[in-house]
Amino acid sequence: MGFHEETEYVFFPQLFDFHNNPECTRNLFREEDMSLNEEVHFKVRSECTFENISEPSDWVEISTPPKGAAGTDAVAINCIWHNLEYVVCTWLPGPNASASTNYTLYYWYEGMGNPQQCQNYIYKDDFGCIFNFSIPNSTYMYPSISILIRDNSEEIRPVCINKNPTTIVKPGPPRNVTISKIDNELNIEWQKPSTFPSTCLAYQVELKDSKSNSTKQHEVKHSTNFQFPSVHPNTIYIVKVRAMLEVVCYSSNLWSDWSEEKSIGEKTDFSIYTVLILTVPLIVAVATVILLMYLKRLKILIYPQIPDPRKIIKRMFGEQNEDSLNCSGDDFLNVCIPDKEEIHYLVCIENPESSTSENKDQKCPALQVKAM
């Protein structure tokens, strides 16, 4: 009795362990999904049963090594399903992959038909690709999505992953956030991401005030508004909101991005008072100095300085002594005119008592100075 085994490889495999999943069949082949980047072992035997007596044959075992060189497959693969609209997958090249490696991404899920190749690639710090992915389903029971990243070269090892879409869902940020102030209370409102029902969303409101410079976060469920009491005057409040999915709908723990920040309130600017406190005394001091200098000049103009007679006489006699040295002592009347504006006359007056012939040749015993 002959036995023939035929194994067919499916392009998008799923992990399968033949040791834990034996199957008896009369078919001469078996079809399973398997990972192309892992080694797979097969074994088969025949068994005849007659009148409750079984006589199995020995096992025949073969294995298929993974394709490509070790360390060339893509690593750090991360996929996120954004707002139930599109999927972004990113990865890093394998440590042994060459710089010319051109990774290609394929995706498939049950009911899709043929696998699809991603067309919109990302080339930044990480490699990546974006593809549209939308599954209409109201029961939140989504089929697994299979991702294959490979290169056309046989030297690059392909890598396959299977993802439960409900675990990689990331909602979009809340839209149209508004903030208003009513009496001493802040009223914050927003709109939910359009692709999710209200019962599947929870929110986190972050509030920051300029007075204490502290940040507070508040949890909000199944509602798109929040009231914050005890608002302080002269304080600016900054608000932003993000969303997260409830576990009753999805198994994802990914928060959405923060919404655009909104602010309300006014803050008193004390810097202008500080500038005034510093500049006003300085201006007053400068003005005082200028005023004192002006008043001093004005006083000089109104009340000119009176010359000191002692200084004039002292200067006059000092100049007279210098001029007398240049005058001849043989003349009875000597008049010296210095090269100055003031003219002093020196007159020798003879004493009558000593006007004898023997004293005629003597010099004047006394002088009288007259200033003209």
C-alpha positions in Angstrom: 0.0 0.0 0.0 1.6 3.3 -1.1 1.4 6.6 0.9 1.8 10.0 -0.7 2.1 13.3 1.1 1.7 16.7 -0.5 2.2 19.9 1.4 0.9 23.2 0.1 2.3 26.5 1.4 0.0 29.4 1.9 1.3 32.9 1.2 0.1 34.4 4.5 0.8 31.7 7.2 -0.4 31.4 10.7 1.6 29.7 13.6 0.8 26.1 13.8 2.4 23.3 15.8 1.9 19.8 14.3 3.0 18.1 17.5 0.1 19.6 19.4 -2.4 19.3 16.6 -2.4 15.7 15.2 -5.1 14.9 12.6 -6.2 11.7 11.1 -7.4 11.8 7.5 -7.7 9.7 4.4 -6.4 12.5 2.3 -2.9 12.4 0.9 -2.1 16.0 1.7 -2.7 18.6 4.5 -2.9 22.3 4.1 -1.9 24.6 7.0 -0.8 28.2 7.4 2.8 28.6 8.8 5.3 31.3 9.5 7.9 31.7 6.8 10.5 33.0 9.2 10.4 30.0 11.6 11.5 26.4 11.1 8.6 24.1 10.7 8.7 20.3 11.4 6.4 17.8 9.6 5.9 14.1 10.4 3.4 11.6 9.1 2.7 7.9 9.4 0.1 5.4 8.2 -2.1 3.3 10.3 -4.3 0.3 9.5 -7.2 -0.7 11.7 -8.8 -4.1 11.4 -11.3 -5.5 14.0 -10.2 -2.9 16.5 -6.6 -3.8 16.0 -4.3 -0.9 15.0 -0.9 -1.3 13.5 0.7 2.1 12.9 3.9 2.6 10.8 7.0 4.4 11.9 7.0 8.2 11.7 8.5 9.9 8.7 9.7 13.4 9.6 10.9 16.3 7.5 11.5 20.0 8.3 11.6 23.2 6.3 14.2 25.8 7.4 13.2 29.5 7.3 14.0 31.4 4.1 16.7 34.0 4.0 19.7 34.7 6.2 19.3 35.2 10.0 19.2 38.8 11.2 17.9 40.2 7.9 14.2 40.2 8.8 12.5 43.3 9.9 12.4 43.9 13.6 10.4 46.1 16.1 7.2 45.9 14.1 4.5 48.1 15.4 1.0 48.5 13.8 -1.7 51.0 14.9 -5.2 51.2 13.5 -6.1 54.8 13.5 -9.7 55.8 14.2 -10.9 52.6 12.4 -9.9 54.2 9.1 -6.3 53.3 8.3 -3.3 51.3 9.6 0.2 52.6 10.1 2.9 49.9 10.5 6.5 50.8 11.3 9.6 48.6 11.6 13.4 48.7 11.7 15.7 46.8 9.2 17.3 43.7 10.5 20.8 44.1 12.0 22.3 42.0 9.2 20.3 43.5 6.4 22.1 45.6 3.8 21.4 49.2 3.2 19.9 48.4 -0.2 17.2 46.1 1.3 13.8 47.2 0.1 11.1 45.8 2.4 7.6 45.4 1.1 4.5 45.0 3.2 1.5 42.8 2.4 -1.7 42.5 4.5 -4.6 40.2 4.5 -7.6 39.1 6.7 -10.2 36.5 6.3 -12.9 37.4 3.8 -10.7 39.9 2.0 -9.8 37.7 -0.9 -6.3 38.2 -2.3 -3.5 39.7 -0.2 -2.9 43.4 -0.8 0.4 45.2 -1.1 0.9 48.4 0.7 1.6 51.4 -1.6 2.2 54.4 0.7 5.6 53.9 2.3 7.4 56.0 5.0 11.1 56.6 4.9 12.2 58.4 8.1 14.0 57.2 11.2 11.8 54.1 10.9 10.5 52.4 7.9 6.8 52.2 7.6 3.7 52.0 5.4 0.1 53.3 5.6 -2.9 51.5 4.1 -6.6 52.0 4.3 -8.3 49.4 6.6 -12.0 49.5 7.4 -14.1 46.6 8.4 -17.8 47.3 8.9 -18.8 45.4 12.0 -21.3 46.4 14.7 -20.5 43.5 17.0 -16.8 44.5 17.4 -15.7 40.9 16.5 -13.1 41.6 13.9 -11.0 38.9 12.1 -7.3 38.8 12.7 -5.2 40.7 10.3 -2.0 39.1 8.9 1.0 41.3 8.1 3.9 40.1 5.9 7.1 42.1 5.5 9.6 40.8 3.0 12.1 41.6 0.3 12.2 40.3 -3.3 15.7 39.0 -2.6 15.9 35.4 -1.4 18.7 36.5 1.1 16.2 38.5 3.1 14.2 36.6 5.6 10.5 37.4 5.6 8.6 38.0 8.8 4.9 37.4 9.5 2.8 38.7 12.4 -0.9 38.3 13.2 -2.8 41.1 15.0 -6.1 41.3 16.6 -7.4 44.6 15.3 -9.3 45.4 18.5 -5.9 45.5 20.4 -4.3 48.1 18.1 -7.1 50.6 17.7 -6.2 54.3 18.4 -9.1 56.8 18.4 -8.8 60.2 16.9 -8.5 63.2 19.1 -11.7 65.0 20.4 -12.9 67.7 18.0 -14.1 71.3 18.4 -13.1 71.8 22.0 -14.7 75.0 23.5 -14.3 76.6 26.9 -16.5 79.2 28.5 -16.7 80.9 31.9 -20.0 81.1 33.7 -19.9 82.9 37.1 -17.0 81.1 38.9 -17.2 77.9 36.9 -15.5 76.7 33.7 -17.6 74.8 31.2 -15.6 72.6 28.8 -17.3 70.9 25.8 -16.0 68.9 22.8 -17.2 66.5 20.1 -16.3 62.8 20.1 -14.3 61.0 17.3 -16.9 60.4 14.5 -16.2 56.6 14.1 -17.0 55.5 17.6 -20.3 55.4 19.6 -20.4 57.4 22.8 -20.7 54.3 25.0 -17.2 53.1 23.8 -15.3 56.3 24.7 -13.8 57.7 27.9 -12.0 61.0 28.1 -9.3 62.7 30.0 -9.4 66.5 30.6 -6.1 68.3 31.4 -6.4 71.7 33.1 -3.5 74.0 33.7 -3.7 77.4 35.4 -1.2 80.2 35.4 -1.6 81.1 39.0 -0.3 77.8 40.6 1.4 76.6 37.3 0.0 73.1 38.2 -1.6 70.6 35.9 -4.7 68.6 36.9 -6.3 65.7 35.0 -9.9 64.6 35.3 -11.6 61.5 34.0 -14.9 61.7 32.1 -16.9 58.8 30.9 -19.7 58.7 28.3 -20.0 62.5 28.2 -18.6 65.3 26.1 -18.6 68.1 28.7 -17.0 68.9 32.0 -17.5 71.6 34.6 -14.6 72.9 36.7 -15.6 75.0 39.8 -13.8 77.6 41.8 -12.3 79.7 39.1 -9.8 82.4 40.3 -9.8 85.9 38.8 -6.7 87.2 37.0 -5.8 83.6 36.0 -5.4 82.0 32.6 -6.7 78.4 32.2 -5.4 76.1 29.5 -7.5 73.0 28.6 -6.9 70.0 26.3 -8.8 66.7 25.9 -7.9 63.2 24.7 -10.0 60.0 24.3 -9.6 56.3 25.1 -11.6 53.3 24.2 -13.7 51.3 26.8 -12.7 47.7 27.2 -16.3 46.6 26.7 -15.9 47.6 23.0 -12.1 47.2 22.3 -9.1 45.7 24.0 -6.8 48.5 23.0 -5.2 50.7 25.7 -4.0 53.4 23.3 -4.9 57.0 24.1 -5.7 59.4 21.3 -3.5 62.4 20.6 -4.3 65.5 22.6 -6.8 68.0 21.2 -5.8 71.5 20.3 -5.2 73.6 23.5 -7.8 76.2 24.4 -7.4 79.0 26.9 -9.6 81.5 28.8 -9.0 84.2 31.4 -6.6 87.1 31.9 -3.5 87.4 33.9 -2.4 90.7 35.5 1.0 91.7 34.2 3.1 92.9 37.1 6.1 93.5 35.0 4.9 97.0 34.1 4.7 97.9 37.8 8.2 96.6 38.4 9.5 98.8 35.5 7.7 101.8 36.9 9.1 101.2 40.4 12.6 101.1 39.0 12.4 103.9 36.4 10.3 106.6 38.3 13.0 107.1 41.1 15.7 107.2 38.4 13.8 109.8 36.4 13.2 111.9 39.5 16.9 111.8 40.5 18.1 112.8 37.1 15.5 115.6 36.9 16.6 116.9 40.4 20.3 117.0 39.4 19.4 118.9 36.2 17.3 121.3 38.1 20.0 122.0 40.7 22.5 122.7 38.0 20.1 125.0 36.2 19.3 126.9 39.5 23.0 127.3 40.2 23.6 128.8 36.8 20.6 131.0 37.2 21.9 132.3 40.6 25.2 133.2 39.0 23.4 135.2 36.3 21.1 137.0 38.7 23.6 137.5 41.6 27.1 137.8 40.0 30.1 137.2 42.3 31.5 140.3 44.0 35.3 140.4 43.8 37.3 140.1 47.0 39.2 143.5 47.6 41.9 141.7 49.5 42.7 139.6 46.5 42.7 142.7 44.2 45.1 144.6 46.4 47.3 141.6 46.9 47.5 141.1 43.2 48.0 144.8 42.6 50.9 145.1 45.0 52.4 141.9 43.6 52.3 143.3 40.1 53.8 146.7 41.4 56.8 144.9 42.9 57.5 143.2 39.7 57.3 146.5 37.8 59.5 148.4 40.2 62.3 146.1 39.5 62.3 147.3 35.9 62.3 151.1 36.8 65.5 153.2 37.1 66.3 154.4 40.7 68.3 157.5 39.6 65.3 159.5 38.6 63.4 161.6 41.1 60.1 160.8 39.4 59.7 157.4 38.0 56.7 156.3 36.1 56.4 152.6 35.1 53.6 151.5 32.9 53.2 147.7 32.8 51.7 145.9 29.8 48.4 145.5 31.5 45.0 147.1 31.5 45.4 148.8 34.9 48.1 151.6 35.2 49.6 152.3 38.5 51.5 155.6 39.1 54.5 155.7 41.4 55.3 159.2 42.8 58.4 160.1 44.9 57.6 162.8 47.4 60.5 164.6 49.1 60.3 165.0 52.9 60.7 168.7 53.7 62.7 168.0 56.8 65.4 166.2 55.0 65.7 168.4 52.0 69.3 169.4 52.6 72.0 169.5 50.0 73.7 166.5 51.4 70.6 164.3 51.0 69.8 165.4 47.5 71.5 162.4 46.0 69.6 159.9 48.2 66.6 158.0 47.0 63.0 158.8 47.9 62.5 157.8 51.5 58.7 157.2 51.0 56.3 156.3 48.3 52.7 156.8 47.8 50.8 154.6 45.4 47.8 155.8 43.5 45.9 153.5 41.2 44.2 155.2 38.3 
